[in-house]
Each structure stands twice: as C-alpha cells, then as structure tokens.
Amino acid sequence: MPNKLMQTGLWLLIGVLSLLSISAFAHGVDDSTRAFLEQNQGVQFIPFLYIGAKHMITGYDHLLFLVGVIFFLYRSKDVLLYVTMFTLGHSITLLFGVLNDIQVNAYLIDAIIGLSVIYKGFDNLGGFKRCFNWQPDTRAAVLIFGLFHGFGLATKLQEFQLPQEGLLTNLIAFNIGVELGQFAALALILLVINAWRKVPSFQRFSTLTNTALMSAGIMLMGYQLTGYLIN
C-alpha cells in the first residue's frame, strides 16, 4: 500500500505540473501582481521577495525541469551541485537581461524551456547513449538551460517596464525569492522521490515517469511555438 501511494504521489505531482504548465502559459502573472509591478515605485524588497518565491512555486516549467535534474541524484552533494549550476545560470541572465534591457521573444524562450524538460527526460532514459552513443556533460547542460530559464524570468519582468529607481535591489530581492521558492519546491519533490527510491518499483516505473516528463516538455514546447507562429 505505501508502495502504491508513493507511485501515485509522484505521478500526481508530475501530472499536475504538466497540466498547469500549459494552462498557466508557463510564466503567467496574476492580476494583483501585475497591478503591483505596473505601479511600483522605488525599493520594494519584501514584495519582490514574495513575488519571486510565488513565481518559482507556480513556475511549473522550472519545476518539471528540476524534477528531471534530481530524479537520479542520490547524494546530497550532487543535488547541491546541480541545483547550484541551475541557480547560477538563471541568476546571471535574470539580472543581466533586465538591467541591460535585452529583449528576447518570450515564446521562443519558453519553447527552449520546454525543450529543457524534454532533454532531461530523454537523458534520464539513457537516450543519448542508446541513440547517439554519446553522453552530454550533464552539469554544463543544466547550467546552459539555467541561462535560458533566467531569460524566461527576465522577459516577464521586462513587460512591466520597471522604474530604474531601486531596480537592482528589487531584482536581487526577486532572485532571492525565486531561490526560496525553489528550495521549498525541491524539499517536497525530494521527499517524495527519496521515499519512492526505497521500494522496488522505483526502477520499474522510472521509465514511465521520465516519459511523462518528455511528454510534458513536448506539449509545452509545441504550445509556445504555436503562440510564436500565430503572433
């Protein structure tokens, strides 16, 4: 019974993240947050901290990628290393993109984020070794995709033409909030995965789980590319 509950828990987690990533259009901003950002003046550290945390927790595309990244990591130091690489990547492009007003098409960036989910599921299934007899550097890949995830965050903030007064401080607060939200989400994900690893079904159902990740990435990528072509 605990075995089935753990399987169901992880499947529900991935299923909910997959569906909501499509319906929420990956980086959607609710009306109250939009109103605050459009009217913001000066340093607002705590509100931007909250918005950053909220954005990561509801940033289902980011979370799907992180599920794939940590799925087969058994040692705490490896989890820390890969999450640090991801954090470094998205922090660099978030700050660099907004502060330098680098305009990137949001549909294409979100399509690449969908591709990152496909990549991680495919990698976890051993697809590169089987199909190409080659294994990419997983640490470099997580860092590179982290850069694109950061641009995804930056494109959303740039929509609101934030005032220059207090901008750097607000961005730092937002980024810290993103990390706090990421930590909270990862804690829950690791709790479920670590519990499931203790039962025999983990290896048997890992293929289905990572196939589900790839399917979610394909849907997200297709949705964004369709939006790009239509608009």
Secondary structure, DSSP 8 states (H G I E B T S, - for coil): -HHHHHHHHHHHHHHHHHHHHHHTTTT---HHHHHHHHH--S--HHHHHHHHHHHHHT-HHHHHHHHHHHTT--SHHHHHHHHHHHHHHHHHHHHHHHHTT----HHHHHHHHHHHHHHHHHHHTTHHHHHHS----HHHHHHHHHHHHHHHHHHHHHTT---STTHHHHHHHHHHHHHHHHHHHHHHHHHHHHHHTTSTHHHHHHHHHHHHHHHHHHHHHHHHHHHHHH-
